[in-house]
């Protein structure tokens, strides 16, 4: 067991408990992971878990705060001019690429985010709102700079771009199964970004040819009477 002595120079028990809870919450969901399970994973006593966090709800709040902070720190590196440069240079998968760079495939943080978003957890909604606001700001700046085609509905366009990036994160294991490599690995992300760039810059579809204009045979034109 780790020491509960506050004078112990190795005061990592609190972080160990949080990290163990994060991993178990990501794997099983917060409701299925008990304080005893978390304590065993962190190699501490259940009493020490409650000592640091007061309750399981308190621990859950700490995990949510830690996860949100990690994601915000990642996005802070992309915000403003840096992200605009990435997008204007043809990198529409920038958010997904940031996940691939900052969090390895199978990271508890990525798994926890996946559970938050797919379960309809309010904490996931808070994150999506925050990221949508960031994406909307980028869309506005790119339009003002003349490097993005103006949108009739900026909020919808920002949501579309965000959804595309989050889909890579949420569906990474399934996409890896069909592509042969996880898109959150360096090789997988390079492949994904190349195709996403081409689609965003040049489009995926072409307009079908216009159908030929029908011509009227005067001999069968009934509007003007009998041609004979």
C-alpha positions as CSV (number, residue, x, y, z in Angstrom):
1,X,0.0,0.0,0.0
2,X,1.1,3.6,-0.6
3,X,1.7,5.7,2.4
4,X,-1.0,8.1,3.5
5,X,1.5,10.2,5.5
6,X,1.3,13.8,4.1
7,X,5.0,14.3,5.0
8,X,6.0,11.4,2.8
9,X,8.3,12.7,0.0
10,X,6.6,10.4,-2.4
11,X,3.2,12.0,-2.5
12,X,1.9,10.5,-5.8
13,X,-1.0,8.5,-4.3
14,X,-3.5,11.1,-5.3
15,X,-2.4,11.1,-8.9
16,X,-2.2,7.3,-8.9
17,X,-5.8,7.1,-7.7
18,X,-7.0,9.5,-10.3
19,X,-5.1,7.7,-13.1
20,X,-6.5,4.3,-12.0
21,X,-10.0,5.7,-11.9
22,X,-9.5,7.2,-15.4
23,X,-8.5,3.8,-16.8
24,X,-11.3,1.9,-15.1
25,X,-13.9,4.5,-16.0
26,X,-12.8,4.3,-19.6
27,X,-12.9,0.5,-19.6
28,X,-16.1,-0.1,-17.6
29,X,-17.9,3.2,-17.2
30,X,-18.0,5.3,-13.9
31,X,-21.0,3.4,-12.5
32,X,-19.4,0.0,-12.9
33,X,-16.1,0.8,-11.2
34,X,-16.2,0.7,-7.5
35,X,-14.0,2.5,-5.0
36,X,-12.6,-0.8,-4.0
37,X,-11.7,-1.6,-7.6
38,X,-10.0,1.8,-8.0
39,X,-8.1,1.4,-4.8
40,X,-6.8,-2.1,-5.9
41,X,-5.7,-0.8,-9.3
42,X,-3.9,2.2,-7.6
43,X,-2.4,-0.1,-4.9
44,X,-3.8,1.9,-2.1
45,X,-6.5,1.4,0.5
46,X,-10.2,2.4,-0.2
47,X,-9.8,4.7,2.8
48,X,-7.0,6.6,1.1
49,X,-9.2,7.0,-2.0
50,X,-11.9,8.6,0.2
51,X,-9.3,10.6,2.1
52,X,-8.1,12.3,-1.1
53,X,-11.4,12.7,-2.9
54,X,-14.1,12.5,-0.3
55,X,-16.4,10.2,-2.4
56,X,-16.6,8.4,-5.7
57,X,-18.5,11.4,-7.0
58,X,-15.6,13.6,-6.0
59,X,-13.1,11.3,-7.7
60,X,-15.3,11.3,-10.8
61,X,-15.3,15.1,-10.9
62,X,-11.5,15.1,-10.5
63,X,-11.1,12.7,-13.5
64,X,-13.4,14.9,-15.6
65,X,-11.4,18.0,-14.7
66,X,-8.1,16.2,-15.5
67,X,-9.4,14.9,-18.8
68,X,-10.8,18.3,-19.9
69,X,-7.5,19.9,-18.9
70,X,-5.5,17.5,-20.9
71,X,-7.7,18.0,-24.0
72,X,-7.6,21.8,-23.6
73,X,-3.8,21.8,-23.3
74,X,-3.7,19.9,-26.5
75,X,-6.0,22.3,-28.3
76,X,-4.2,25.4,-26.9
77,X,-1.3,24.5,-29.0
78,X,-3.5,24.6,-32.1
79,X,-5.5,27.7,-31.2
80,X,-5.2,31.0,-33.0
81,X,-2.6,31.5,-35.7
82,X,-1.1,28.0,-35.5
83,X,-4.4,26.2,-36.2
84,X,-5.2,28.7,-38.9
85,X,-1.9,28.0,-40.6
86,X,-2.6,24.3,-40.4
87,X,-6.1,24.5,-41.9
88,X,-5.1,27.0,-44.6
89,X,-2.3,24.7,-45.6
90,X,-4.8,22.0,-46.3
91,X,-5.0,20.0,-43.0
92,X,-8.7,19.6,-42.3
93,X,-8.0,16.7,-39.9
94,X,-6.0,18.9,-37.5
95,X,-7.9,18.0,-34.4
96,X,-7.7,14.3,-35.1
97,X,-4.0,14.7,-35.9
98,X,-3.5,16.5,-32.5
99,X,-5.1,13.5,-30.8
100,X,-2.8,11.1,-32.7
101,X,0.2,13.2,-31.7
102,X,-0.6,13.8,-28.1
103,X,-2.3,10.6,-27.1
104,X,-1.2,7.2,-28.2
105,X,-3.7,4.7,-29.6
106,X,-5.5,3.0,-26.7
107,X,-4.7,5.9,-24.3
108,X,-7.1,5.9,-21.4
109,X,-7.8,9.6,-22.1
110,X,-9.0,8.7,-25.6
111,X,-11.0,5.8,-24.4
112,X,-12.5,8.0,-21.7
113,X,-13.5,10.6,-24.2
114,X,-15.0,8.0,-26.4
115,X,-17.2,6.8,-23.5
116,X,-18.1,10.4,-22.6
117,X,-19.3,11.3,-26.0
118,X,-21.1,8.0,-26.9
119,X,-22.9,7.7,-23.6
120,X,-24.4,11.1,-23.8
121,X,-22.7,12.1,-20.6
122,X,-23.1,15.9,-19.8
123,X,-19.3,16.2,-19.4
124,X,-19.0,15.2,-23.0
125,X,-21.5,17.8,-24.1
126,X,-19.4,20.5,-22.3
127,X,-16.3,19.4,-24.2
128,X,-18.1,19.4,-27.6
129,X,-19.5,22.8,-27.0
130,X,-16.0,24.1,-26.1
131,X,-14.4,22.5,-29.2
132,X,-17.2,23.7,-31.5
133,X,-16.6,27.3,-30.3
134,X,-12.9,26.9,-31.1
135,X,-13.6,25.5,-34.5
136,X,-16.1,28.2,-35.3
137,X,-13.5,30.8,-34.4
138,X,-11.1,29.2,-36.9
139,X,-13.7,29.1,-39.6
140,X,-14.4,32.8,-39.1
141,X,-10.7,33.7,-39.3
142,X,-10.1,31.7,-42.4
143,X,-13.0,33.2,-44.2
144,X,-11.9,36.7,-43.2
145,X,-8.4,35.9,-44.5
146,X,-9.8,34.8,-47.8
147,X,-8.5,31.2,-47.6
148,X,-11.8,29.5,-47.0
149,X,-15.0,29.8,-49.1
150,X,-17.6,31.7,-47.2
151,X,-20.3,29.6,-45.6
152,X,-24.0,30.3,-45.5
153,X,-24.1,28.7,-42.0
154,X,-20.8,29.0,-40.1
155,X,-22.1,27.2,-37.1
156,X,-23.2,24.2,-39.2
157,X,-19.9,24.2,-41.0
158,X,-17.9,24.3,-37.8
159,X,-20.0,21.4,-36.5
160,X,-19.3,19.4,-39.7
161,X,-15.6,19.9,-39.5
162,X,-15.6,19.0,-35.8
163,X,-17.7,15.9,-36.4
164,X,-15.3,14.7,-39.0
165,X,-12.3,15.0,-36.7
166,X,-14.1,13.4,-33.7
167,X,-15.3,10.6,-35.9
168,X,-11.7,9.5,-36.3
169,X,-11.2,9.5,-32.6
170,X,-14.4,7.7,-31.8
171,X,-14.2,5.1,-34.5
172,X,-10.5,4.6,-34.6
173,X,-10.5,0.9,-33.7
174,X,-13.2,0.1,-36.3
175,X,-11.5,2.3,-38.9
176,X,-8.3,0.5,-38.2
177,X,-10.0,-2.8,-38.8
178,X,-11.0,-1.8,-42.3
179,X,-7.9,0.2,-43.2
180,X,-5.3,-2.2,-41.7
181,X,-3.8,0.5,-39.5
182,X,-5.2,2.6,-36.6
183,X,-5.7,6.2,-37.8
184,X,-4.4,7.4,-34.5
185,X,-0.9,6.0,-35.1
186,X,1.6,8.2,-37.1
187,X,1.3,6.1,-40.2
188,X,-2.4,5.8,-40.0
189,X,-2.9,9.5,-39.5
190,X,-0.6,10.4,-42.4
191,X,-2.7,8.3,-44.7
192,X,-5.9,9.7,-43.3
193,X,-4.8,13.3,-43.5
194,X,-3.6,12.9,-47.1
195,X,-7.0,11.8,-48.2
196,X,-8.9,14.2,-46.0
197,X,-6.8,17.1,-47.4
198,X,-7.7,16.1,-51.0
199,X,-11.4,15.8,-50.2
200,X,-11.5,19.2,-48.4
201,X,-9.5,21.0,-51.0
202,X,-10.9,19.5,-54.2
203,X,-14.1,17.7,-53.2
204,X,-15.0,14.1,-53.5
205,X,-17.7,14.3,-56.2
206,X,-18.2,15.9,-59.5
207,X,-21.4,17.3,-60.9
208,X,-23.2,14.8,-63.3
209,X,-23.4,15.9,-66.9
210,X,-26.5,17.9,-67.9
211,X,-29.1,15.7,-69.6
212,X,-29.5,16.5,-73.3
213,X,-32.3,18.9,-74.1
214,X,-35.1,16.9,-75.8
215,X,-36.0,18.0,-79.3
216,X,-39.4,18.0,-80.8
217,X,-40.0,16.2,-84.1
218,X,-42.3,18.5,-86.1
219,X,-44.1,15.6,-87.6
220,X,-45.2,14.5,-84.2
221,X,-45.8,17.9,-82.7
222,X,-49.4,17.9,-81.5
223,X,-49.4,21.4,-80.2
224,X,-49.5,23.0,-83.7
225,X,-51.9,20.6,-85.3
226,X,-51.3,18.0,-88.0
227,X,-48.0,18.7,-89.7
228,X,-49.5,17.5,-93.0
